[in-house]
Amino acid sequence: MGARSYSFPILLTSLLFVTISLSTLNTQVPLWLVHNEFPVWQIGVVGSSYFIGNLVGTIMANWVIGKFNAKKTYSYVCILFALATLGLSLAIDFYSWSFWRFIIGIACAITWVIVESCILVTGTVKTRSKMLAVYMTTYYLGTVLGQALLRYFPANVLYFGLVISILMALAALFILLTHYKLPKKKKNSFNLMPMLINKQARFGLVGCVIAGMIIGSIYSLLPAYYSHLGYDDSQVANWMILLIASGVIAQFPVGWFADKYGKHILLLLEMVIAVIACFMLIIDFLPILATIILGATIYTVYPISMAWACECVRKQDIVVMNQTMLLVNTLGSLIAPAIIALVMDKLGNSYLFISFIIISVYFVWLLLKGLIKNREHRYAGSF
């Protein structure tokens, strides 16, 4: 326990460096593309390339970790992240930037699998949910810090990449100071099908997809949306900070609410409120309040869905379920930005939030249907 007690905060510190780097890139890359007059659909595809990398990284994570062990793998992908960021400075064109964002996506996905697996393997039933809450809070804090620090980063792509390289070197150094070891897995151990067909976990898995679709679109397209409204880079960063900070603040109260009143009811309520917030943004009614509400709801969907799905499987299957959730979350993240970007390109910027409404209403319908079915089963069982 002594090694674990200080390994966990060191692990989170390393994650913080990775998240700050990723957060700055997620906002800066669309802005660079806008400044270089790329069409919205190409910005969406570059954003989706990152999430395709997430998908590939999630699938290959087990093999890489088994070959090099967790700490070495983490260090290697930090180096890969830094090199890919420097690669952006070689040429600002659609194909090369899609490739480098794809490589960064692979590195990030493997990082998340390692961090989440370390937490799930070392945590107990009593501590796991608390550790995941701290993990998500750290992740979002790093995202907010990345947005806040963005104005101090150099505007030049090459110098920007050098700053990212320093942060990733620190992340690699910190992970080597921990004592985490993950059990080696068999080649066929990443069997998704039992997790995907688990009926009890289906709402948790759908929640992960929904969160991926909306948050992926937020990172890929919202900076470009604000830029098209005429905001400068500093103002775009401020709006992103407000959105993500709202998600950070909401983590613990929403988690308490989910434990007390149930995850099903909470997700249903969150989706309804998110729809209202999107309507407010479309008509430009109290945009600051609407942004706070949207961040507080959307950024808490993934951890609540993750906790819901993990409750439905045995302890030995939790890590595989975690990887399954990350995989379906990534699928949502890579598909939605590309499709929504095409719609925005044809019909206008406001269709970003109209798309969020359609996605949220679909999830509301599924949750209501599940709630009614559960009550019918309970009613029938009482006779």
Summary of the structure (lengths in Angstrom):
residues: 383
radius of gyration: 20.1
end to end distance: 50.4
largest distance: 70.9
contacts: 1390
relative contact order: 0.15
helix: 85%
strand: 0%
